[in-house]
């Protein structure tokens, strides 16, 4: 079971179809074992073998994924995100937290020549992107520390170098009510984000607007944040939030909060 899931994840992680050899190298298995599993997955429709003998994700995997809660959220949020992008002229992404990574579940790109988003399903390090920081800020610091790896990978020179820097940023987000990250995932990109709550008033996702850093002027960020807040309110209403004015950020407990 685990090996089959490893194969699916290895194929899904690529931006293009992958060969048997590439899959075997990625997951550390022999080519014969991988071939046996791929044959079964192909027969069941979870992967598809192309004419050039490379593999891609099959339709059955997509069908199974369609019953997941994030897909429902992405469908509901999509029209509101489109309205947002039309107003701010920059792309918007909705993401959920999976461990210490964010997973993009909905994406609406801008019509700008220079765009910054990748694809639905892409993963990012949560402490490096505005969506991730927004969701981490809704947790207790102790929970965040249990998730963070040591040492912290740093995609750019502007990425956080220590747990203390991450906690300082989370405190800032809780104080101002939103997350602004500049050049911490890519050296030329900025993002501004808010958490999105569900029917139980707990955070289930985060919505961000990202733009090339040179477009992230104070006036543009203020205008974008105002539209972002409006969009989040609309999405949360659809999600069944019953306390629209309540803060998504918890009061910190324990020793860390007192420091």
C-alpha positions, 0 to 999 in steps of 0.5 A: 500500500505505502509503495503504491502511494509513493508511486502516485505521489512521485508521479503527481509531483512532476510537472510532466510525465515520468519514466519508470526509471525516474520513479524508481530513483525517486522512491528508492525501489527496484525497477522490477518492483515499481513496474509490478506496482505500475502495472496494477495501478495502470489496470485500475486506472490510477496511472496511465502509461503513455505511448512513450512508456512514461506515466501520468496520473490516471482518471481514477485517481482524479475521481477519488480526489473529487470527493475530498473536502478541499475540492468542494471548498475550491468550487465554492470559492472559485467564483468569488476569487474570479471577482477578486482577481478582476478587481485587483488585477493580480492572481489569487490562490486558495490553499489548505495546510498539510503538515508544514506545507500548503497545498493549492486547491484553487487558483485564478490567474491574472491577465498580467504579463508577469504572473507568479502562481504555479498550478493547483496541487502545488506545495509550498513550505508554510513558513515561506508563503503568506497563505501558510503564515496566515494558517500557522498564525491561527495555531498555538505557537507550541503546535507550530514548533512541533511542525517546523523542521530543524533546520529550516530550509530557506528557498531565498536569502529573505526566508526565515532562518530560525524558529524565533523569526517565524514566531515573531512573524506569527505574532505580527500577523495576529496583531495586524490581522493579515499576512504579508510575505515579501521575497521569502518563497521566490526572490521576486514575489510578494503575497498578502493573505487572510485565513478562511474559516469554516462552519465551526468557525475554525480556519480551514484554508487561506486565501492570498493575492500574489504579485511581482514584488515591484508591484507591491507598493503600499497603496496597491497592498492596501487596496488589495487587502480591502478587496481580499477581506471582502472576498474572504467574508463572502467565501466564509458566508458560503462556508457557513461561518456563524461568527463573521466578526470573531478573530481567527487568531487564538489567544496564545497560552503557556510560556511562549506567549509570556516571552 
